[in-house]
Amino acid sequence: MKTLSLSLRLLLCAVLFGAASGCVVDFPDELPYACEADEDCGGKGYICAALPDTRRYCCLPEPELCNRLDDDCNGSVDDLTASDCYTGPEGTKDVGACRPGKPVCGSDGNVLCIGQVVPTDETCNGKDDNCNGAVDETFDFRTGHDNCGRCDQVCGALQDCMAGECVAKRETACANTTDDDEDTKIDCEDTDCTNLPCGEGCVCLGGVKAEGNCGNTVDDEGDGPADCADTDCNLKSCGAGCICINNVRGEGDCGNGADDEGDGPVDCADSDDCTDKACGDGCVCRGGAKTEDLCDDSLDNDGDGTLGPPPTNTDCQDADCTGKSCGVGCVCESLGRKEVLCSDGLDNDGDTQIDCADAHCNNVECVPNETGARCKSNLCAENRCNDSLDNDNDGKSDCQDSDCAGLACRRPNGSAGTCSGTTCQ
């Protein structure tokens, strides 16, 4: 009857108003009504929707809910229209392993998110399981026994993980009377403990306890002698400026103006301890006194001169520097600088004379890496006249070079001769 009544109303509307848009038919909410086109449904947002069996009915589209009805009038029941869903914490979607899923209706009318991946506890697998942007960050690959260097590497029972590598266990606690690495050797007996502490002031050396603090007046390892009296301390510090030498305290700093070991003499004056040791920059103890040892820094390193001006006893002016280098190509001689490199085009001794022009270079090689040319009369001259070479680079070789006059040469027949004129006689 309701369907017939609706039909009569639709017919009456058509007769009275034709296709006028002012004709509106109200539909009861609880009943579907057959139609062929949207116009048959009276407006108000109703559309003519199709059922799977091709029958059509008037339907008001609404968002699809999980209620076993076709709310959105698309012909399907409970087909949620949202493109994806995600229930994980904000900011984790599409980070690391986390991915959205698809919304579907559950049997009890609730919405399920199928296929989503939400954060989980981080596991060692090369993935960002907790979706925080970091991979396997909770695992220690440097020292982790079960994940040493990588997730799938487990160290053995007698191994430790060190710097990402499984290595044999080593004794590192050398005063606990325990065989920590299970190799039957305990503390200092284990070579692993060499140079490691075995207690306060004690260090393991040679498989036994040794004195480690040589200036505390204590027999740290308990073998009787203390500090420098213990051979363990030889050449080790016994305090500020002090060093153990032959089982007694010795001067360790020979330039600090202090009697470091308390035996009377100070610094270089303590010849037993300081001979040939540094007494400061460019200074060495010799003969019970400071001596200049750096001869090209313009400083009075041993402090035996005056400040000037000009300062005295600096560099080659100090007799201590005789025979020592005063720079590249320079040697101290007779309290002055002497050029000894005569083939580099430099004024090595600072007297404004370069190479052969410097009297110091007389009879010194004047061509780099060449022994056949030497400085003579302030010039670079041929000095080997039997090798058919132009040793001084002046375009002439052997007797053809006037430098060779009177020098040994070799005649065409191979016999020895002397350069005379331009030939070997």
Secondary structure, DSSP 8 states (H G I E B T S, - for coil): -HHHHHHHHHHHHHHHHTT-TT------TT---B-SSGGGGTSTT-EEEE-TTS-EEEE------SSSS-TTSSS-SS----S-B--S-TT-TTSTT-B-BEEEE-TTS-EEEET-B------SSSS-TT-SS-SSTTS-TTT-SSSSSSTT----TTEEEETTEEEE-----TTSSS-TTSSS--GGGSGGGTTSEEETTEEEETTEEEE--TTSSS-TTSSS--GGGSGGGTTSEEETTEEEETTEEEE--TTSSS-TTSSS--GGG-HHHHTTSEEETTEEEETTEEEE---SSSS-TT--S---SS--S-GGGSGGGTTSEEETTEEEETTEEEE---SSSS-TTSSS--GGGSGGGTTSEEETTEEEEEEETTEEEE---SSS--TTSSS--GGGSGGGTTSEEE-TTS-EEEEETTEE-
